Amino acid sequence: MLCPACKIPLTTLVRYKVEVDICPQCRGVWLDRGELDKIIAHSIQHHEEQTAQSPANTSEQPLRPGERRHVYPPPEQRRRFMLERYFD
């Protein structure tokens, strides 16, 4: 299949049972019908697994009105971009 933008052959990657067509020149990403739904379903499942594994922190004091608490997890525990798992 040719890239709609560059008219050069696309490279096909298979990640998590999803075929993704990538243009090596313009780096465009092309999906067939239903592939985006598979990616979204996999992302939701992955997010649910991550939240089930992380312990709930109930010992903290509740926030007062207008107060914000910013706690950033270490890089290895941060939620990754949805498509980051599919592309290196």
matplotlib code that plots the C-alpha trace (Angstrom):
import matplotlib.pyplot as plt

x = [0.0, 1.2, 1.3, -1.5, 0.7, 4.1, 3.2, 5.9, 5.3, 4.2, 5.9, 3.6, 4.2, 2.3, 2.1, -0.4, -2.2, -2.8, -1.4, -0.2, 1.0, 3.7, 5.3, 9.1, 9.4, 6.7, 6.2, 2.4, 0.4, -2.4, -4.9, -7.4, -11.0, -11.3, -7.7, -8.2, -10.9, -8.4, -5.8, -8.4, -9.6, -6.1, -5.3, -8.4, -7.5, -3.9, -5.1, -7.5, -4.7, -2.4, -5.0, -5.8, -2.2, -1.5, -2.5, -5.1, -3.7, -6.3, -4.1, -3.8, -5.8, -8.6, -7.9, -9.3, -11.3, -9.0, -6.0, -4.2, -1.8, 0.6, 2.3, 4.1, 5.0, 8.6, 9.1, 8.8, 5.4, 3.9, 1.1, 2.4, 1.0, -1.7, 0.2, 3.7, 3.5, 2.9, 5.8, 9.4]
y = [0.0, 3.5, 6.5, 8.9, 11.8, 10.7, 8.0, 5.6, 2.1, 1.9, -0.2, -2.5, -3.1, -5.6, -4.6, -6.2, -7.9, -4.6, -3.9, -0.3, 1.1, 3.7, 5.9, 5.9, 9.3, 11.5, 9.3, 9.2, 6.5, 4.8, 2.4, 0.0, -0.2, -1.4, -1.0, 2.2, 0.4, -2.3, 0.2, 2.0, -1.3, -2.3, 1.0, 0.9, -2.7, -1.6, 1.4, -0.7, -3.2, -0.4, 1.2, -2.2, -2.8, 0.6, 0.8, 3.4, 6.0, 6.6, 8.0, 11.4, 14.3, 15.6, 18.8, 22.0, 24.1, 25.8, 23.6, 21.5, 18.6, 17.8, 14.4, 13.2, 9.6, 8.6, 8.2, 4.4, 4.6, 7.5, 6.7, 6.5, 8.1, 5.8, 5.1, 5.0, 1.3, 0.8, 2.9, 3.0]
z = [0.0, -0.8, 1.6, 0.6, 1.3, -0.1, -2.5, -1.2, 0.2, 3.8, 6.4, 8.4, 12.2, 14.3, 18.0, 20.4, 17.5, 15.7, 12.3, 11.9, 8.6, 8.9, 6.3, 6.7, 5.0, 6.5, 9.6, 9.0, 10.8, 8.9, 10.5, 8.9, 10.0, 13.6, 14.5, 16.4, 18.4, 19.2, 20.4, 22.6, 24.1, 24.8, 26.4, 28.6, 29.7, 30.4, 32.5, 34.5, 35.3, 36.4, 38.6, 40.2, 41.0, 42.6, 46.3, 47.3, 49.6, 52.2, 55.0, 53.4, 54.8, 52.5, 50.6, 51.8, 49.3, 46.8, 47.9, 45.3, 45.8, 43.0, 43.4, 40.4, 40.2, 39.2, 35.5, 35.4, 37.0, 34.9, 32.6, 29.1, 26.1, 24.6, 21.4, 22.9, 23.5, 19.8, 18.5, 19.6]

ax = plt.figure().add_subplot(projection="3d")
ax.plot(x, y, z, "-o")
ax.set_aspect("equal")
plt.show()
